[in-house]
Amino acid sequence: MSFRQTILKLFYPSLLWLNKITGRRSLVLRNEKAVNPKEPIYNFKIELNNGRNLELSELKGKKILLINTASDCGYTNQYEQLQELHERLPDKLVIIGFPANDFKHQEKGNDEEIAAFCKLNYGVTFPLAKKSTVVEGPSQNQIFHWLSHSGENGWCNRQPTWNFSKYLVNENGMLTHYFDPAVSPIGEEVLRALE
């Protein structure tokens, strides 16, 4: 872990507290009308950072939490919380991290370096996708295109606002929630959505 990463890890609780009281990066959106997707998420597969493909159709019957991640961000400590959630709900929830260098160049490593960093510093065992682009544009990861376009997911047009934006898909493939980066993966809002 670099000196910057160590400082950011120490600063993380203060960052969450500050964002909570200011309301910055703490938006939660819900699929209030239970709108089904126009295109099923199960039609997609994810190329993982180890070269394997994960067919999302294999995850039917489980909730899926999809997060864009970065190793050099004030929210990087959420890897630890995501791992805790992964261990707490192994039969109910699949967490998938999507490393991306889209916000202030905070994910400069390659897939091997990212995987090693996550395992060594946070004990991450949940799947990580191959590094990609999650923000809107011609090279946007197809999963994040689906997550952030209502024409595909049925209701949500929210692009990731920063690293560690979170999208929750239910057991039937419906996008049910969007959580801004400052919303803790083990916070009340997320845990309630996982019930």
N, C-alpha and C positions, 0 to 999 in steps of 0.2 A: 504494500500500500504506500503510495507516495505521500509526501508531507501534506500536499493540498488535500488529498483524500482523507487523511487522518484529521485534519482541521474540519473538513466538511462533516465528517462523521460526528465529531464533538458538537458541531454547530446545529446538527439536524433537529434535536428537540426544540431548540429556540426558534428555528425556522418554522416548524409546524405550529408552535404557539403563536408566533407573530402573524402567520397567514390565517390562523383561526380567528384571531381578534380583529384583523383587518378585512377578512372575507376574501383575501387574495388567493387565487388558485385553489379555491375550496368549493367549487360548484358541484352539485350532484343533480343529475338529470335522471328521470324515471320514465319508463314506458307506461304512462298512466292508463292509456287506453288498451294496453295489451295488444298492440299492433304486430301482426306476424310479418316476417320478412318477405319481400318480394322474391328474393332468391335465397334459398337455404344456405346457411353457412357450411352445412355438411357437404356441399359441392366442392369445397376447397381443400387443398392440402398445404401444409407448411413445410418448407425445407428447413430442417434443423441445422444448428451450427456444427453438428458432427457428420453432416452429409446425408443423414437419413431423411425420409419424408414421413410426416405425420398426417394421415388422412383424418380430417376432422369428423368424418362419418363414424370413426371408431369411438368417438367421445359421446355419442348419443346416450342420454340417460344421466349425464353428469353436467354440472355447471362448469363453465369455462371462463376464467379471468385472464384477459389479454392486456398486457402492459407494455408500453414502449419504455425502454430502459437505457441507462447510461452509467458508466463507471466513474465519471468525474463530475458529479452533480451534487448539489446540496441535498437532494432526495435519495441519493444512492443507498443510504442506510435502509431504505425500504426493502432492499434485497433480503435483509435479515427478517423483516416482518413477513414478507412473502413466503420465505422458507418456513417460518413458524406456521403460517396458515396452511401451507402445503402439507406439513406434517400433521396438523390438527385434523384435516378433513381429507385424507387420502382416497376414500371411497366415494366422496361426494363432489370433489372439486379438482379440476385440472388447471394449473397456472402455467401460462406460457409467456415468457419474456421475449420482447422484440428489440434487441440492441439497435440503436440508431444514433447517428451523429448529426441530427437535424437541429439541435438547439445549442448554439455557442460552442460547437465542436467538442462536446463533452464525452464522446465515445470514439476515440481515435484508433483504438486497437483493432486487430483483426479477430476473426472468430475464435481462434485458438487462445489468444491473449485474453479475450473477454471471458471465455469459459474458465480459464485458469484463475483469473482474478475473482470471479464470482464464487468458485469452489473454495479457494484458499481463504478469502476474507469473510465470506458469508455462508459457507457450507451449502451453496445452492445445488439442489438435486432435481429441481423441476426443469422442464424443457426450455431451452433457449433457441429461438429461431436464428437463422443465418442473418447477419447484419444487413439491414435494409433501410429504405427511406419510408418514414411513416407519415410525413406531411404531404398535403395535396400537391400533385404534380404528375408529370408523365412517368416518373419512376416510382410512384407510391406503391408500397407493398399492397397486394390485392386484398389481403385481410383488412388492412387499415382503410382501404378504399370502401370496402363493404361496411365496416364499422362506422364510418363517418359520412355516409351518403344515404339519405332516407329512401331514395329510389331503389336501394338494394336491401337495407335492413328494416325498412318500413316506417321509421320515425326520426332517427337521430342524424343530424347534420354536423355534429360537434367534432371538429378536428382536434387532435392532440394539441394542448396549449403549451406543453413543456414535457420534459422527461417525466415518466411515471404517471402519465394519464392512464386511466383504467377503464376497461369496458367489460361488463358482465353479461354472459349469455347463459340462459337457463337450460334445463335438461332437455328441452324440446327444440333448441336452436334459436330461440327468440332473444334478441338483444333487449335486456331489461333495464340496465343502468349504465350511466357514464359517471365516473368520478374524476375530478380534477386532481392534479399531482399532490396537493397539500392534504388530501384526504388519505389518512393512514389505512393501509391494507388490513390492519387489525382494529380499526376504529369502529365505533358504533354503527355508522351508516353502512359500511361494507358488511359487517357481521349480521346486521339485520337483513340485508339483501340476500345473504347466503342461507338464511333459515329455511 
